[in-house]
Amino acid sequence: MLRFNEPGPTINKKDTKKILDLITGMNFLPETWILICGSLPPGMPENFYGILIDEIKKKSKSVYLGLDADCNFLKYGISSIPDLIKPNIIELERLLSKEIKNLSQLRDAGKMLLKKGISYILVTLGKNGAAGFSNEGFFYARGPSVKNAGCVGCGDVFLAGFALSFSETKSFKESLRFATAAATAKAAERFTDIPEPIKVRRFLKEIFVKNFDEIDGKIKISELREVPV
């Protein structure tokens, strides 16, 4: 499979303003999830996501704002306190400018981000599963191994799965479980194919989610580095 990641066309200030006005002019229903993802094309300011989050907050008080980005796009976006962030482990290390070797160190990083006012923090760990932080606690989720697993699109499906489940259940722990099942089902698909809901439900039965205090001591200090999603 060949994969091309193009930077996109250059966007000038005038068009950047049009994009901002278009998004912030939408009438979002209460408790809608607005997911802001990926990099920005050339010409747009690195703090655009932060500006966008601030403007949406002014006009829509009861929506959920999720951010899935990297480098300065994530750094500046976090400064505007979205409700949720979803970096993978490598993106989180870049954000914090330090290596995170195990779940114990990851827990410390999650606590720090919660103190900044971010309500929900999701960190994907490739084949090692995912971790989640909220006022409900620190949870670690993992599913079954998938043969010939592909990572393309797994992070996107993970985030969408979380938003869908949380909209229905309002449970952080159960939404982390569903997100992990969705990403596992995506890893089992070919290339960019999206898994059918029935496949997600099959994997859901095989996902375990544990509170940090329930995790085996060896797992807490085991190496986390893995191909991220």
VENQUILIN-V274443 format. One line per field, one symbol per residue. ss: DSSP state (H for helix, E for strand, L for the rest). A space follows every 10 residues. Layout:
# VENQUILIN-V274443
ss->???
This chain:
# VENQUILIN-V274443
ss->LLLLLLLLLL LLHHHHHHHH HHHHLLLLLL LLEEEEELLL LLLLLLLHHH HHHHHHHHHL LLLEEEEELL HHHHHHHHLL LLLEEEEEHH HHHHHHLLLL LLHHHHHHHH HHHHHLLLLE EEEELHHHLE EEEELLEEEE EELLLLLLLL LLLHHHHHHH HHHHHHHHHL LHHHHHHHHH HHHHHHHLLL LLLLLLHHHH HHHHLLLEEE EHHHLLHHHH LLLLLLLLL
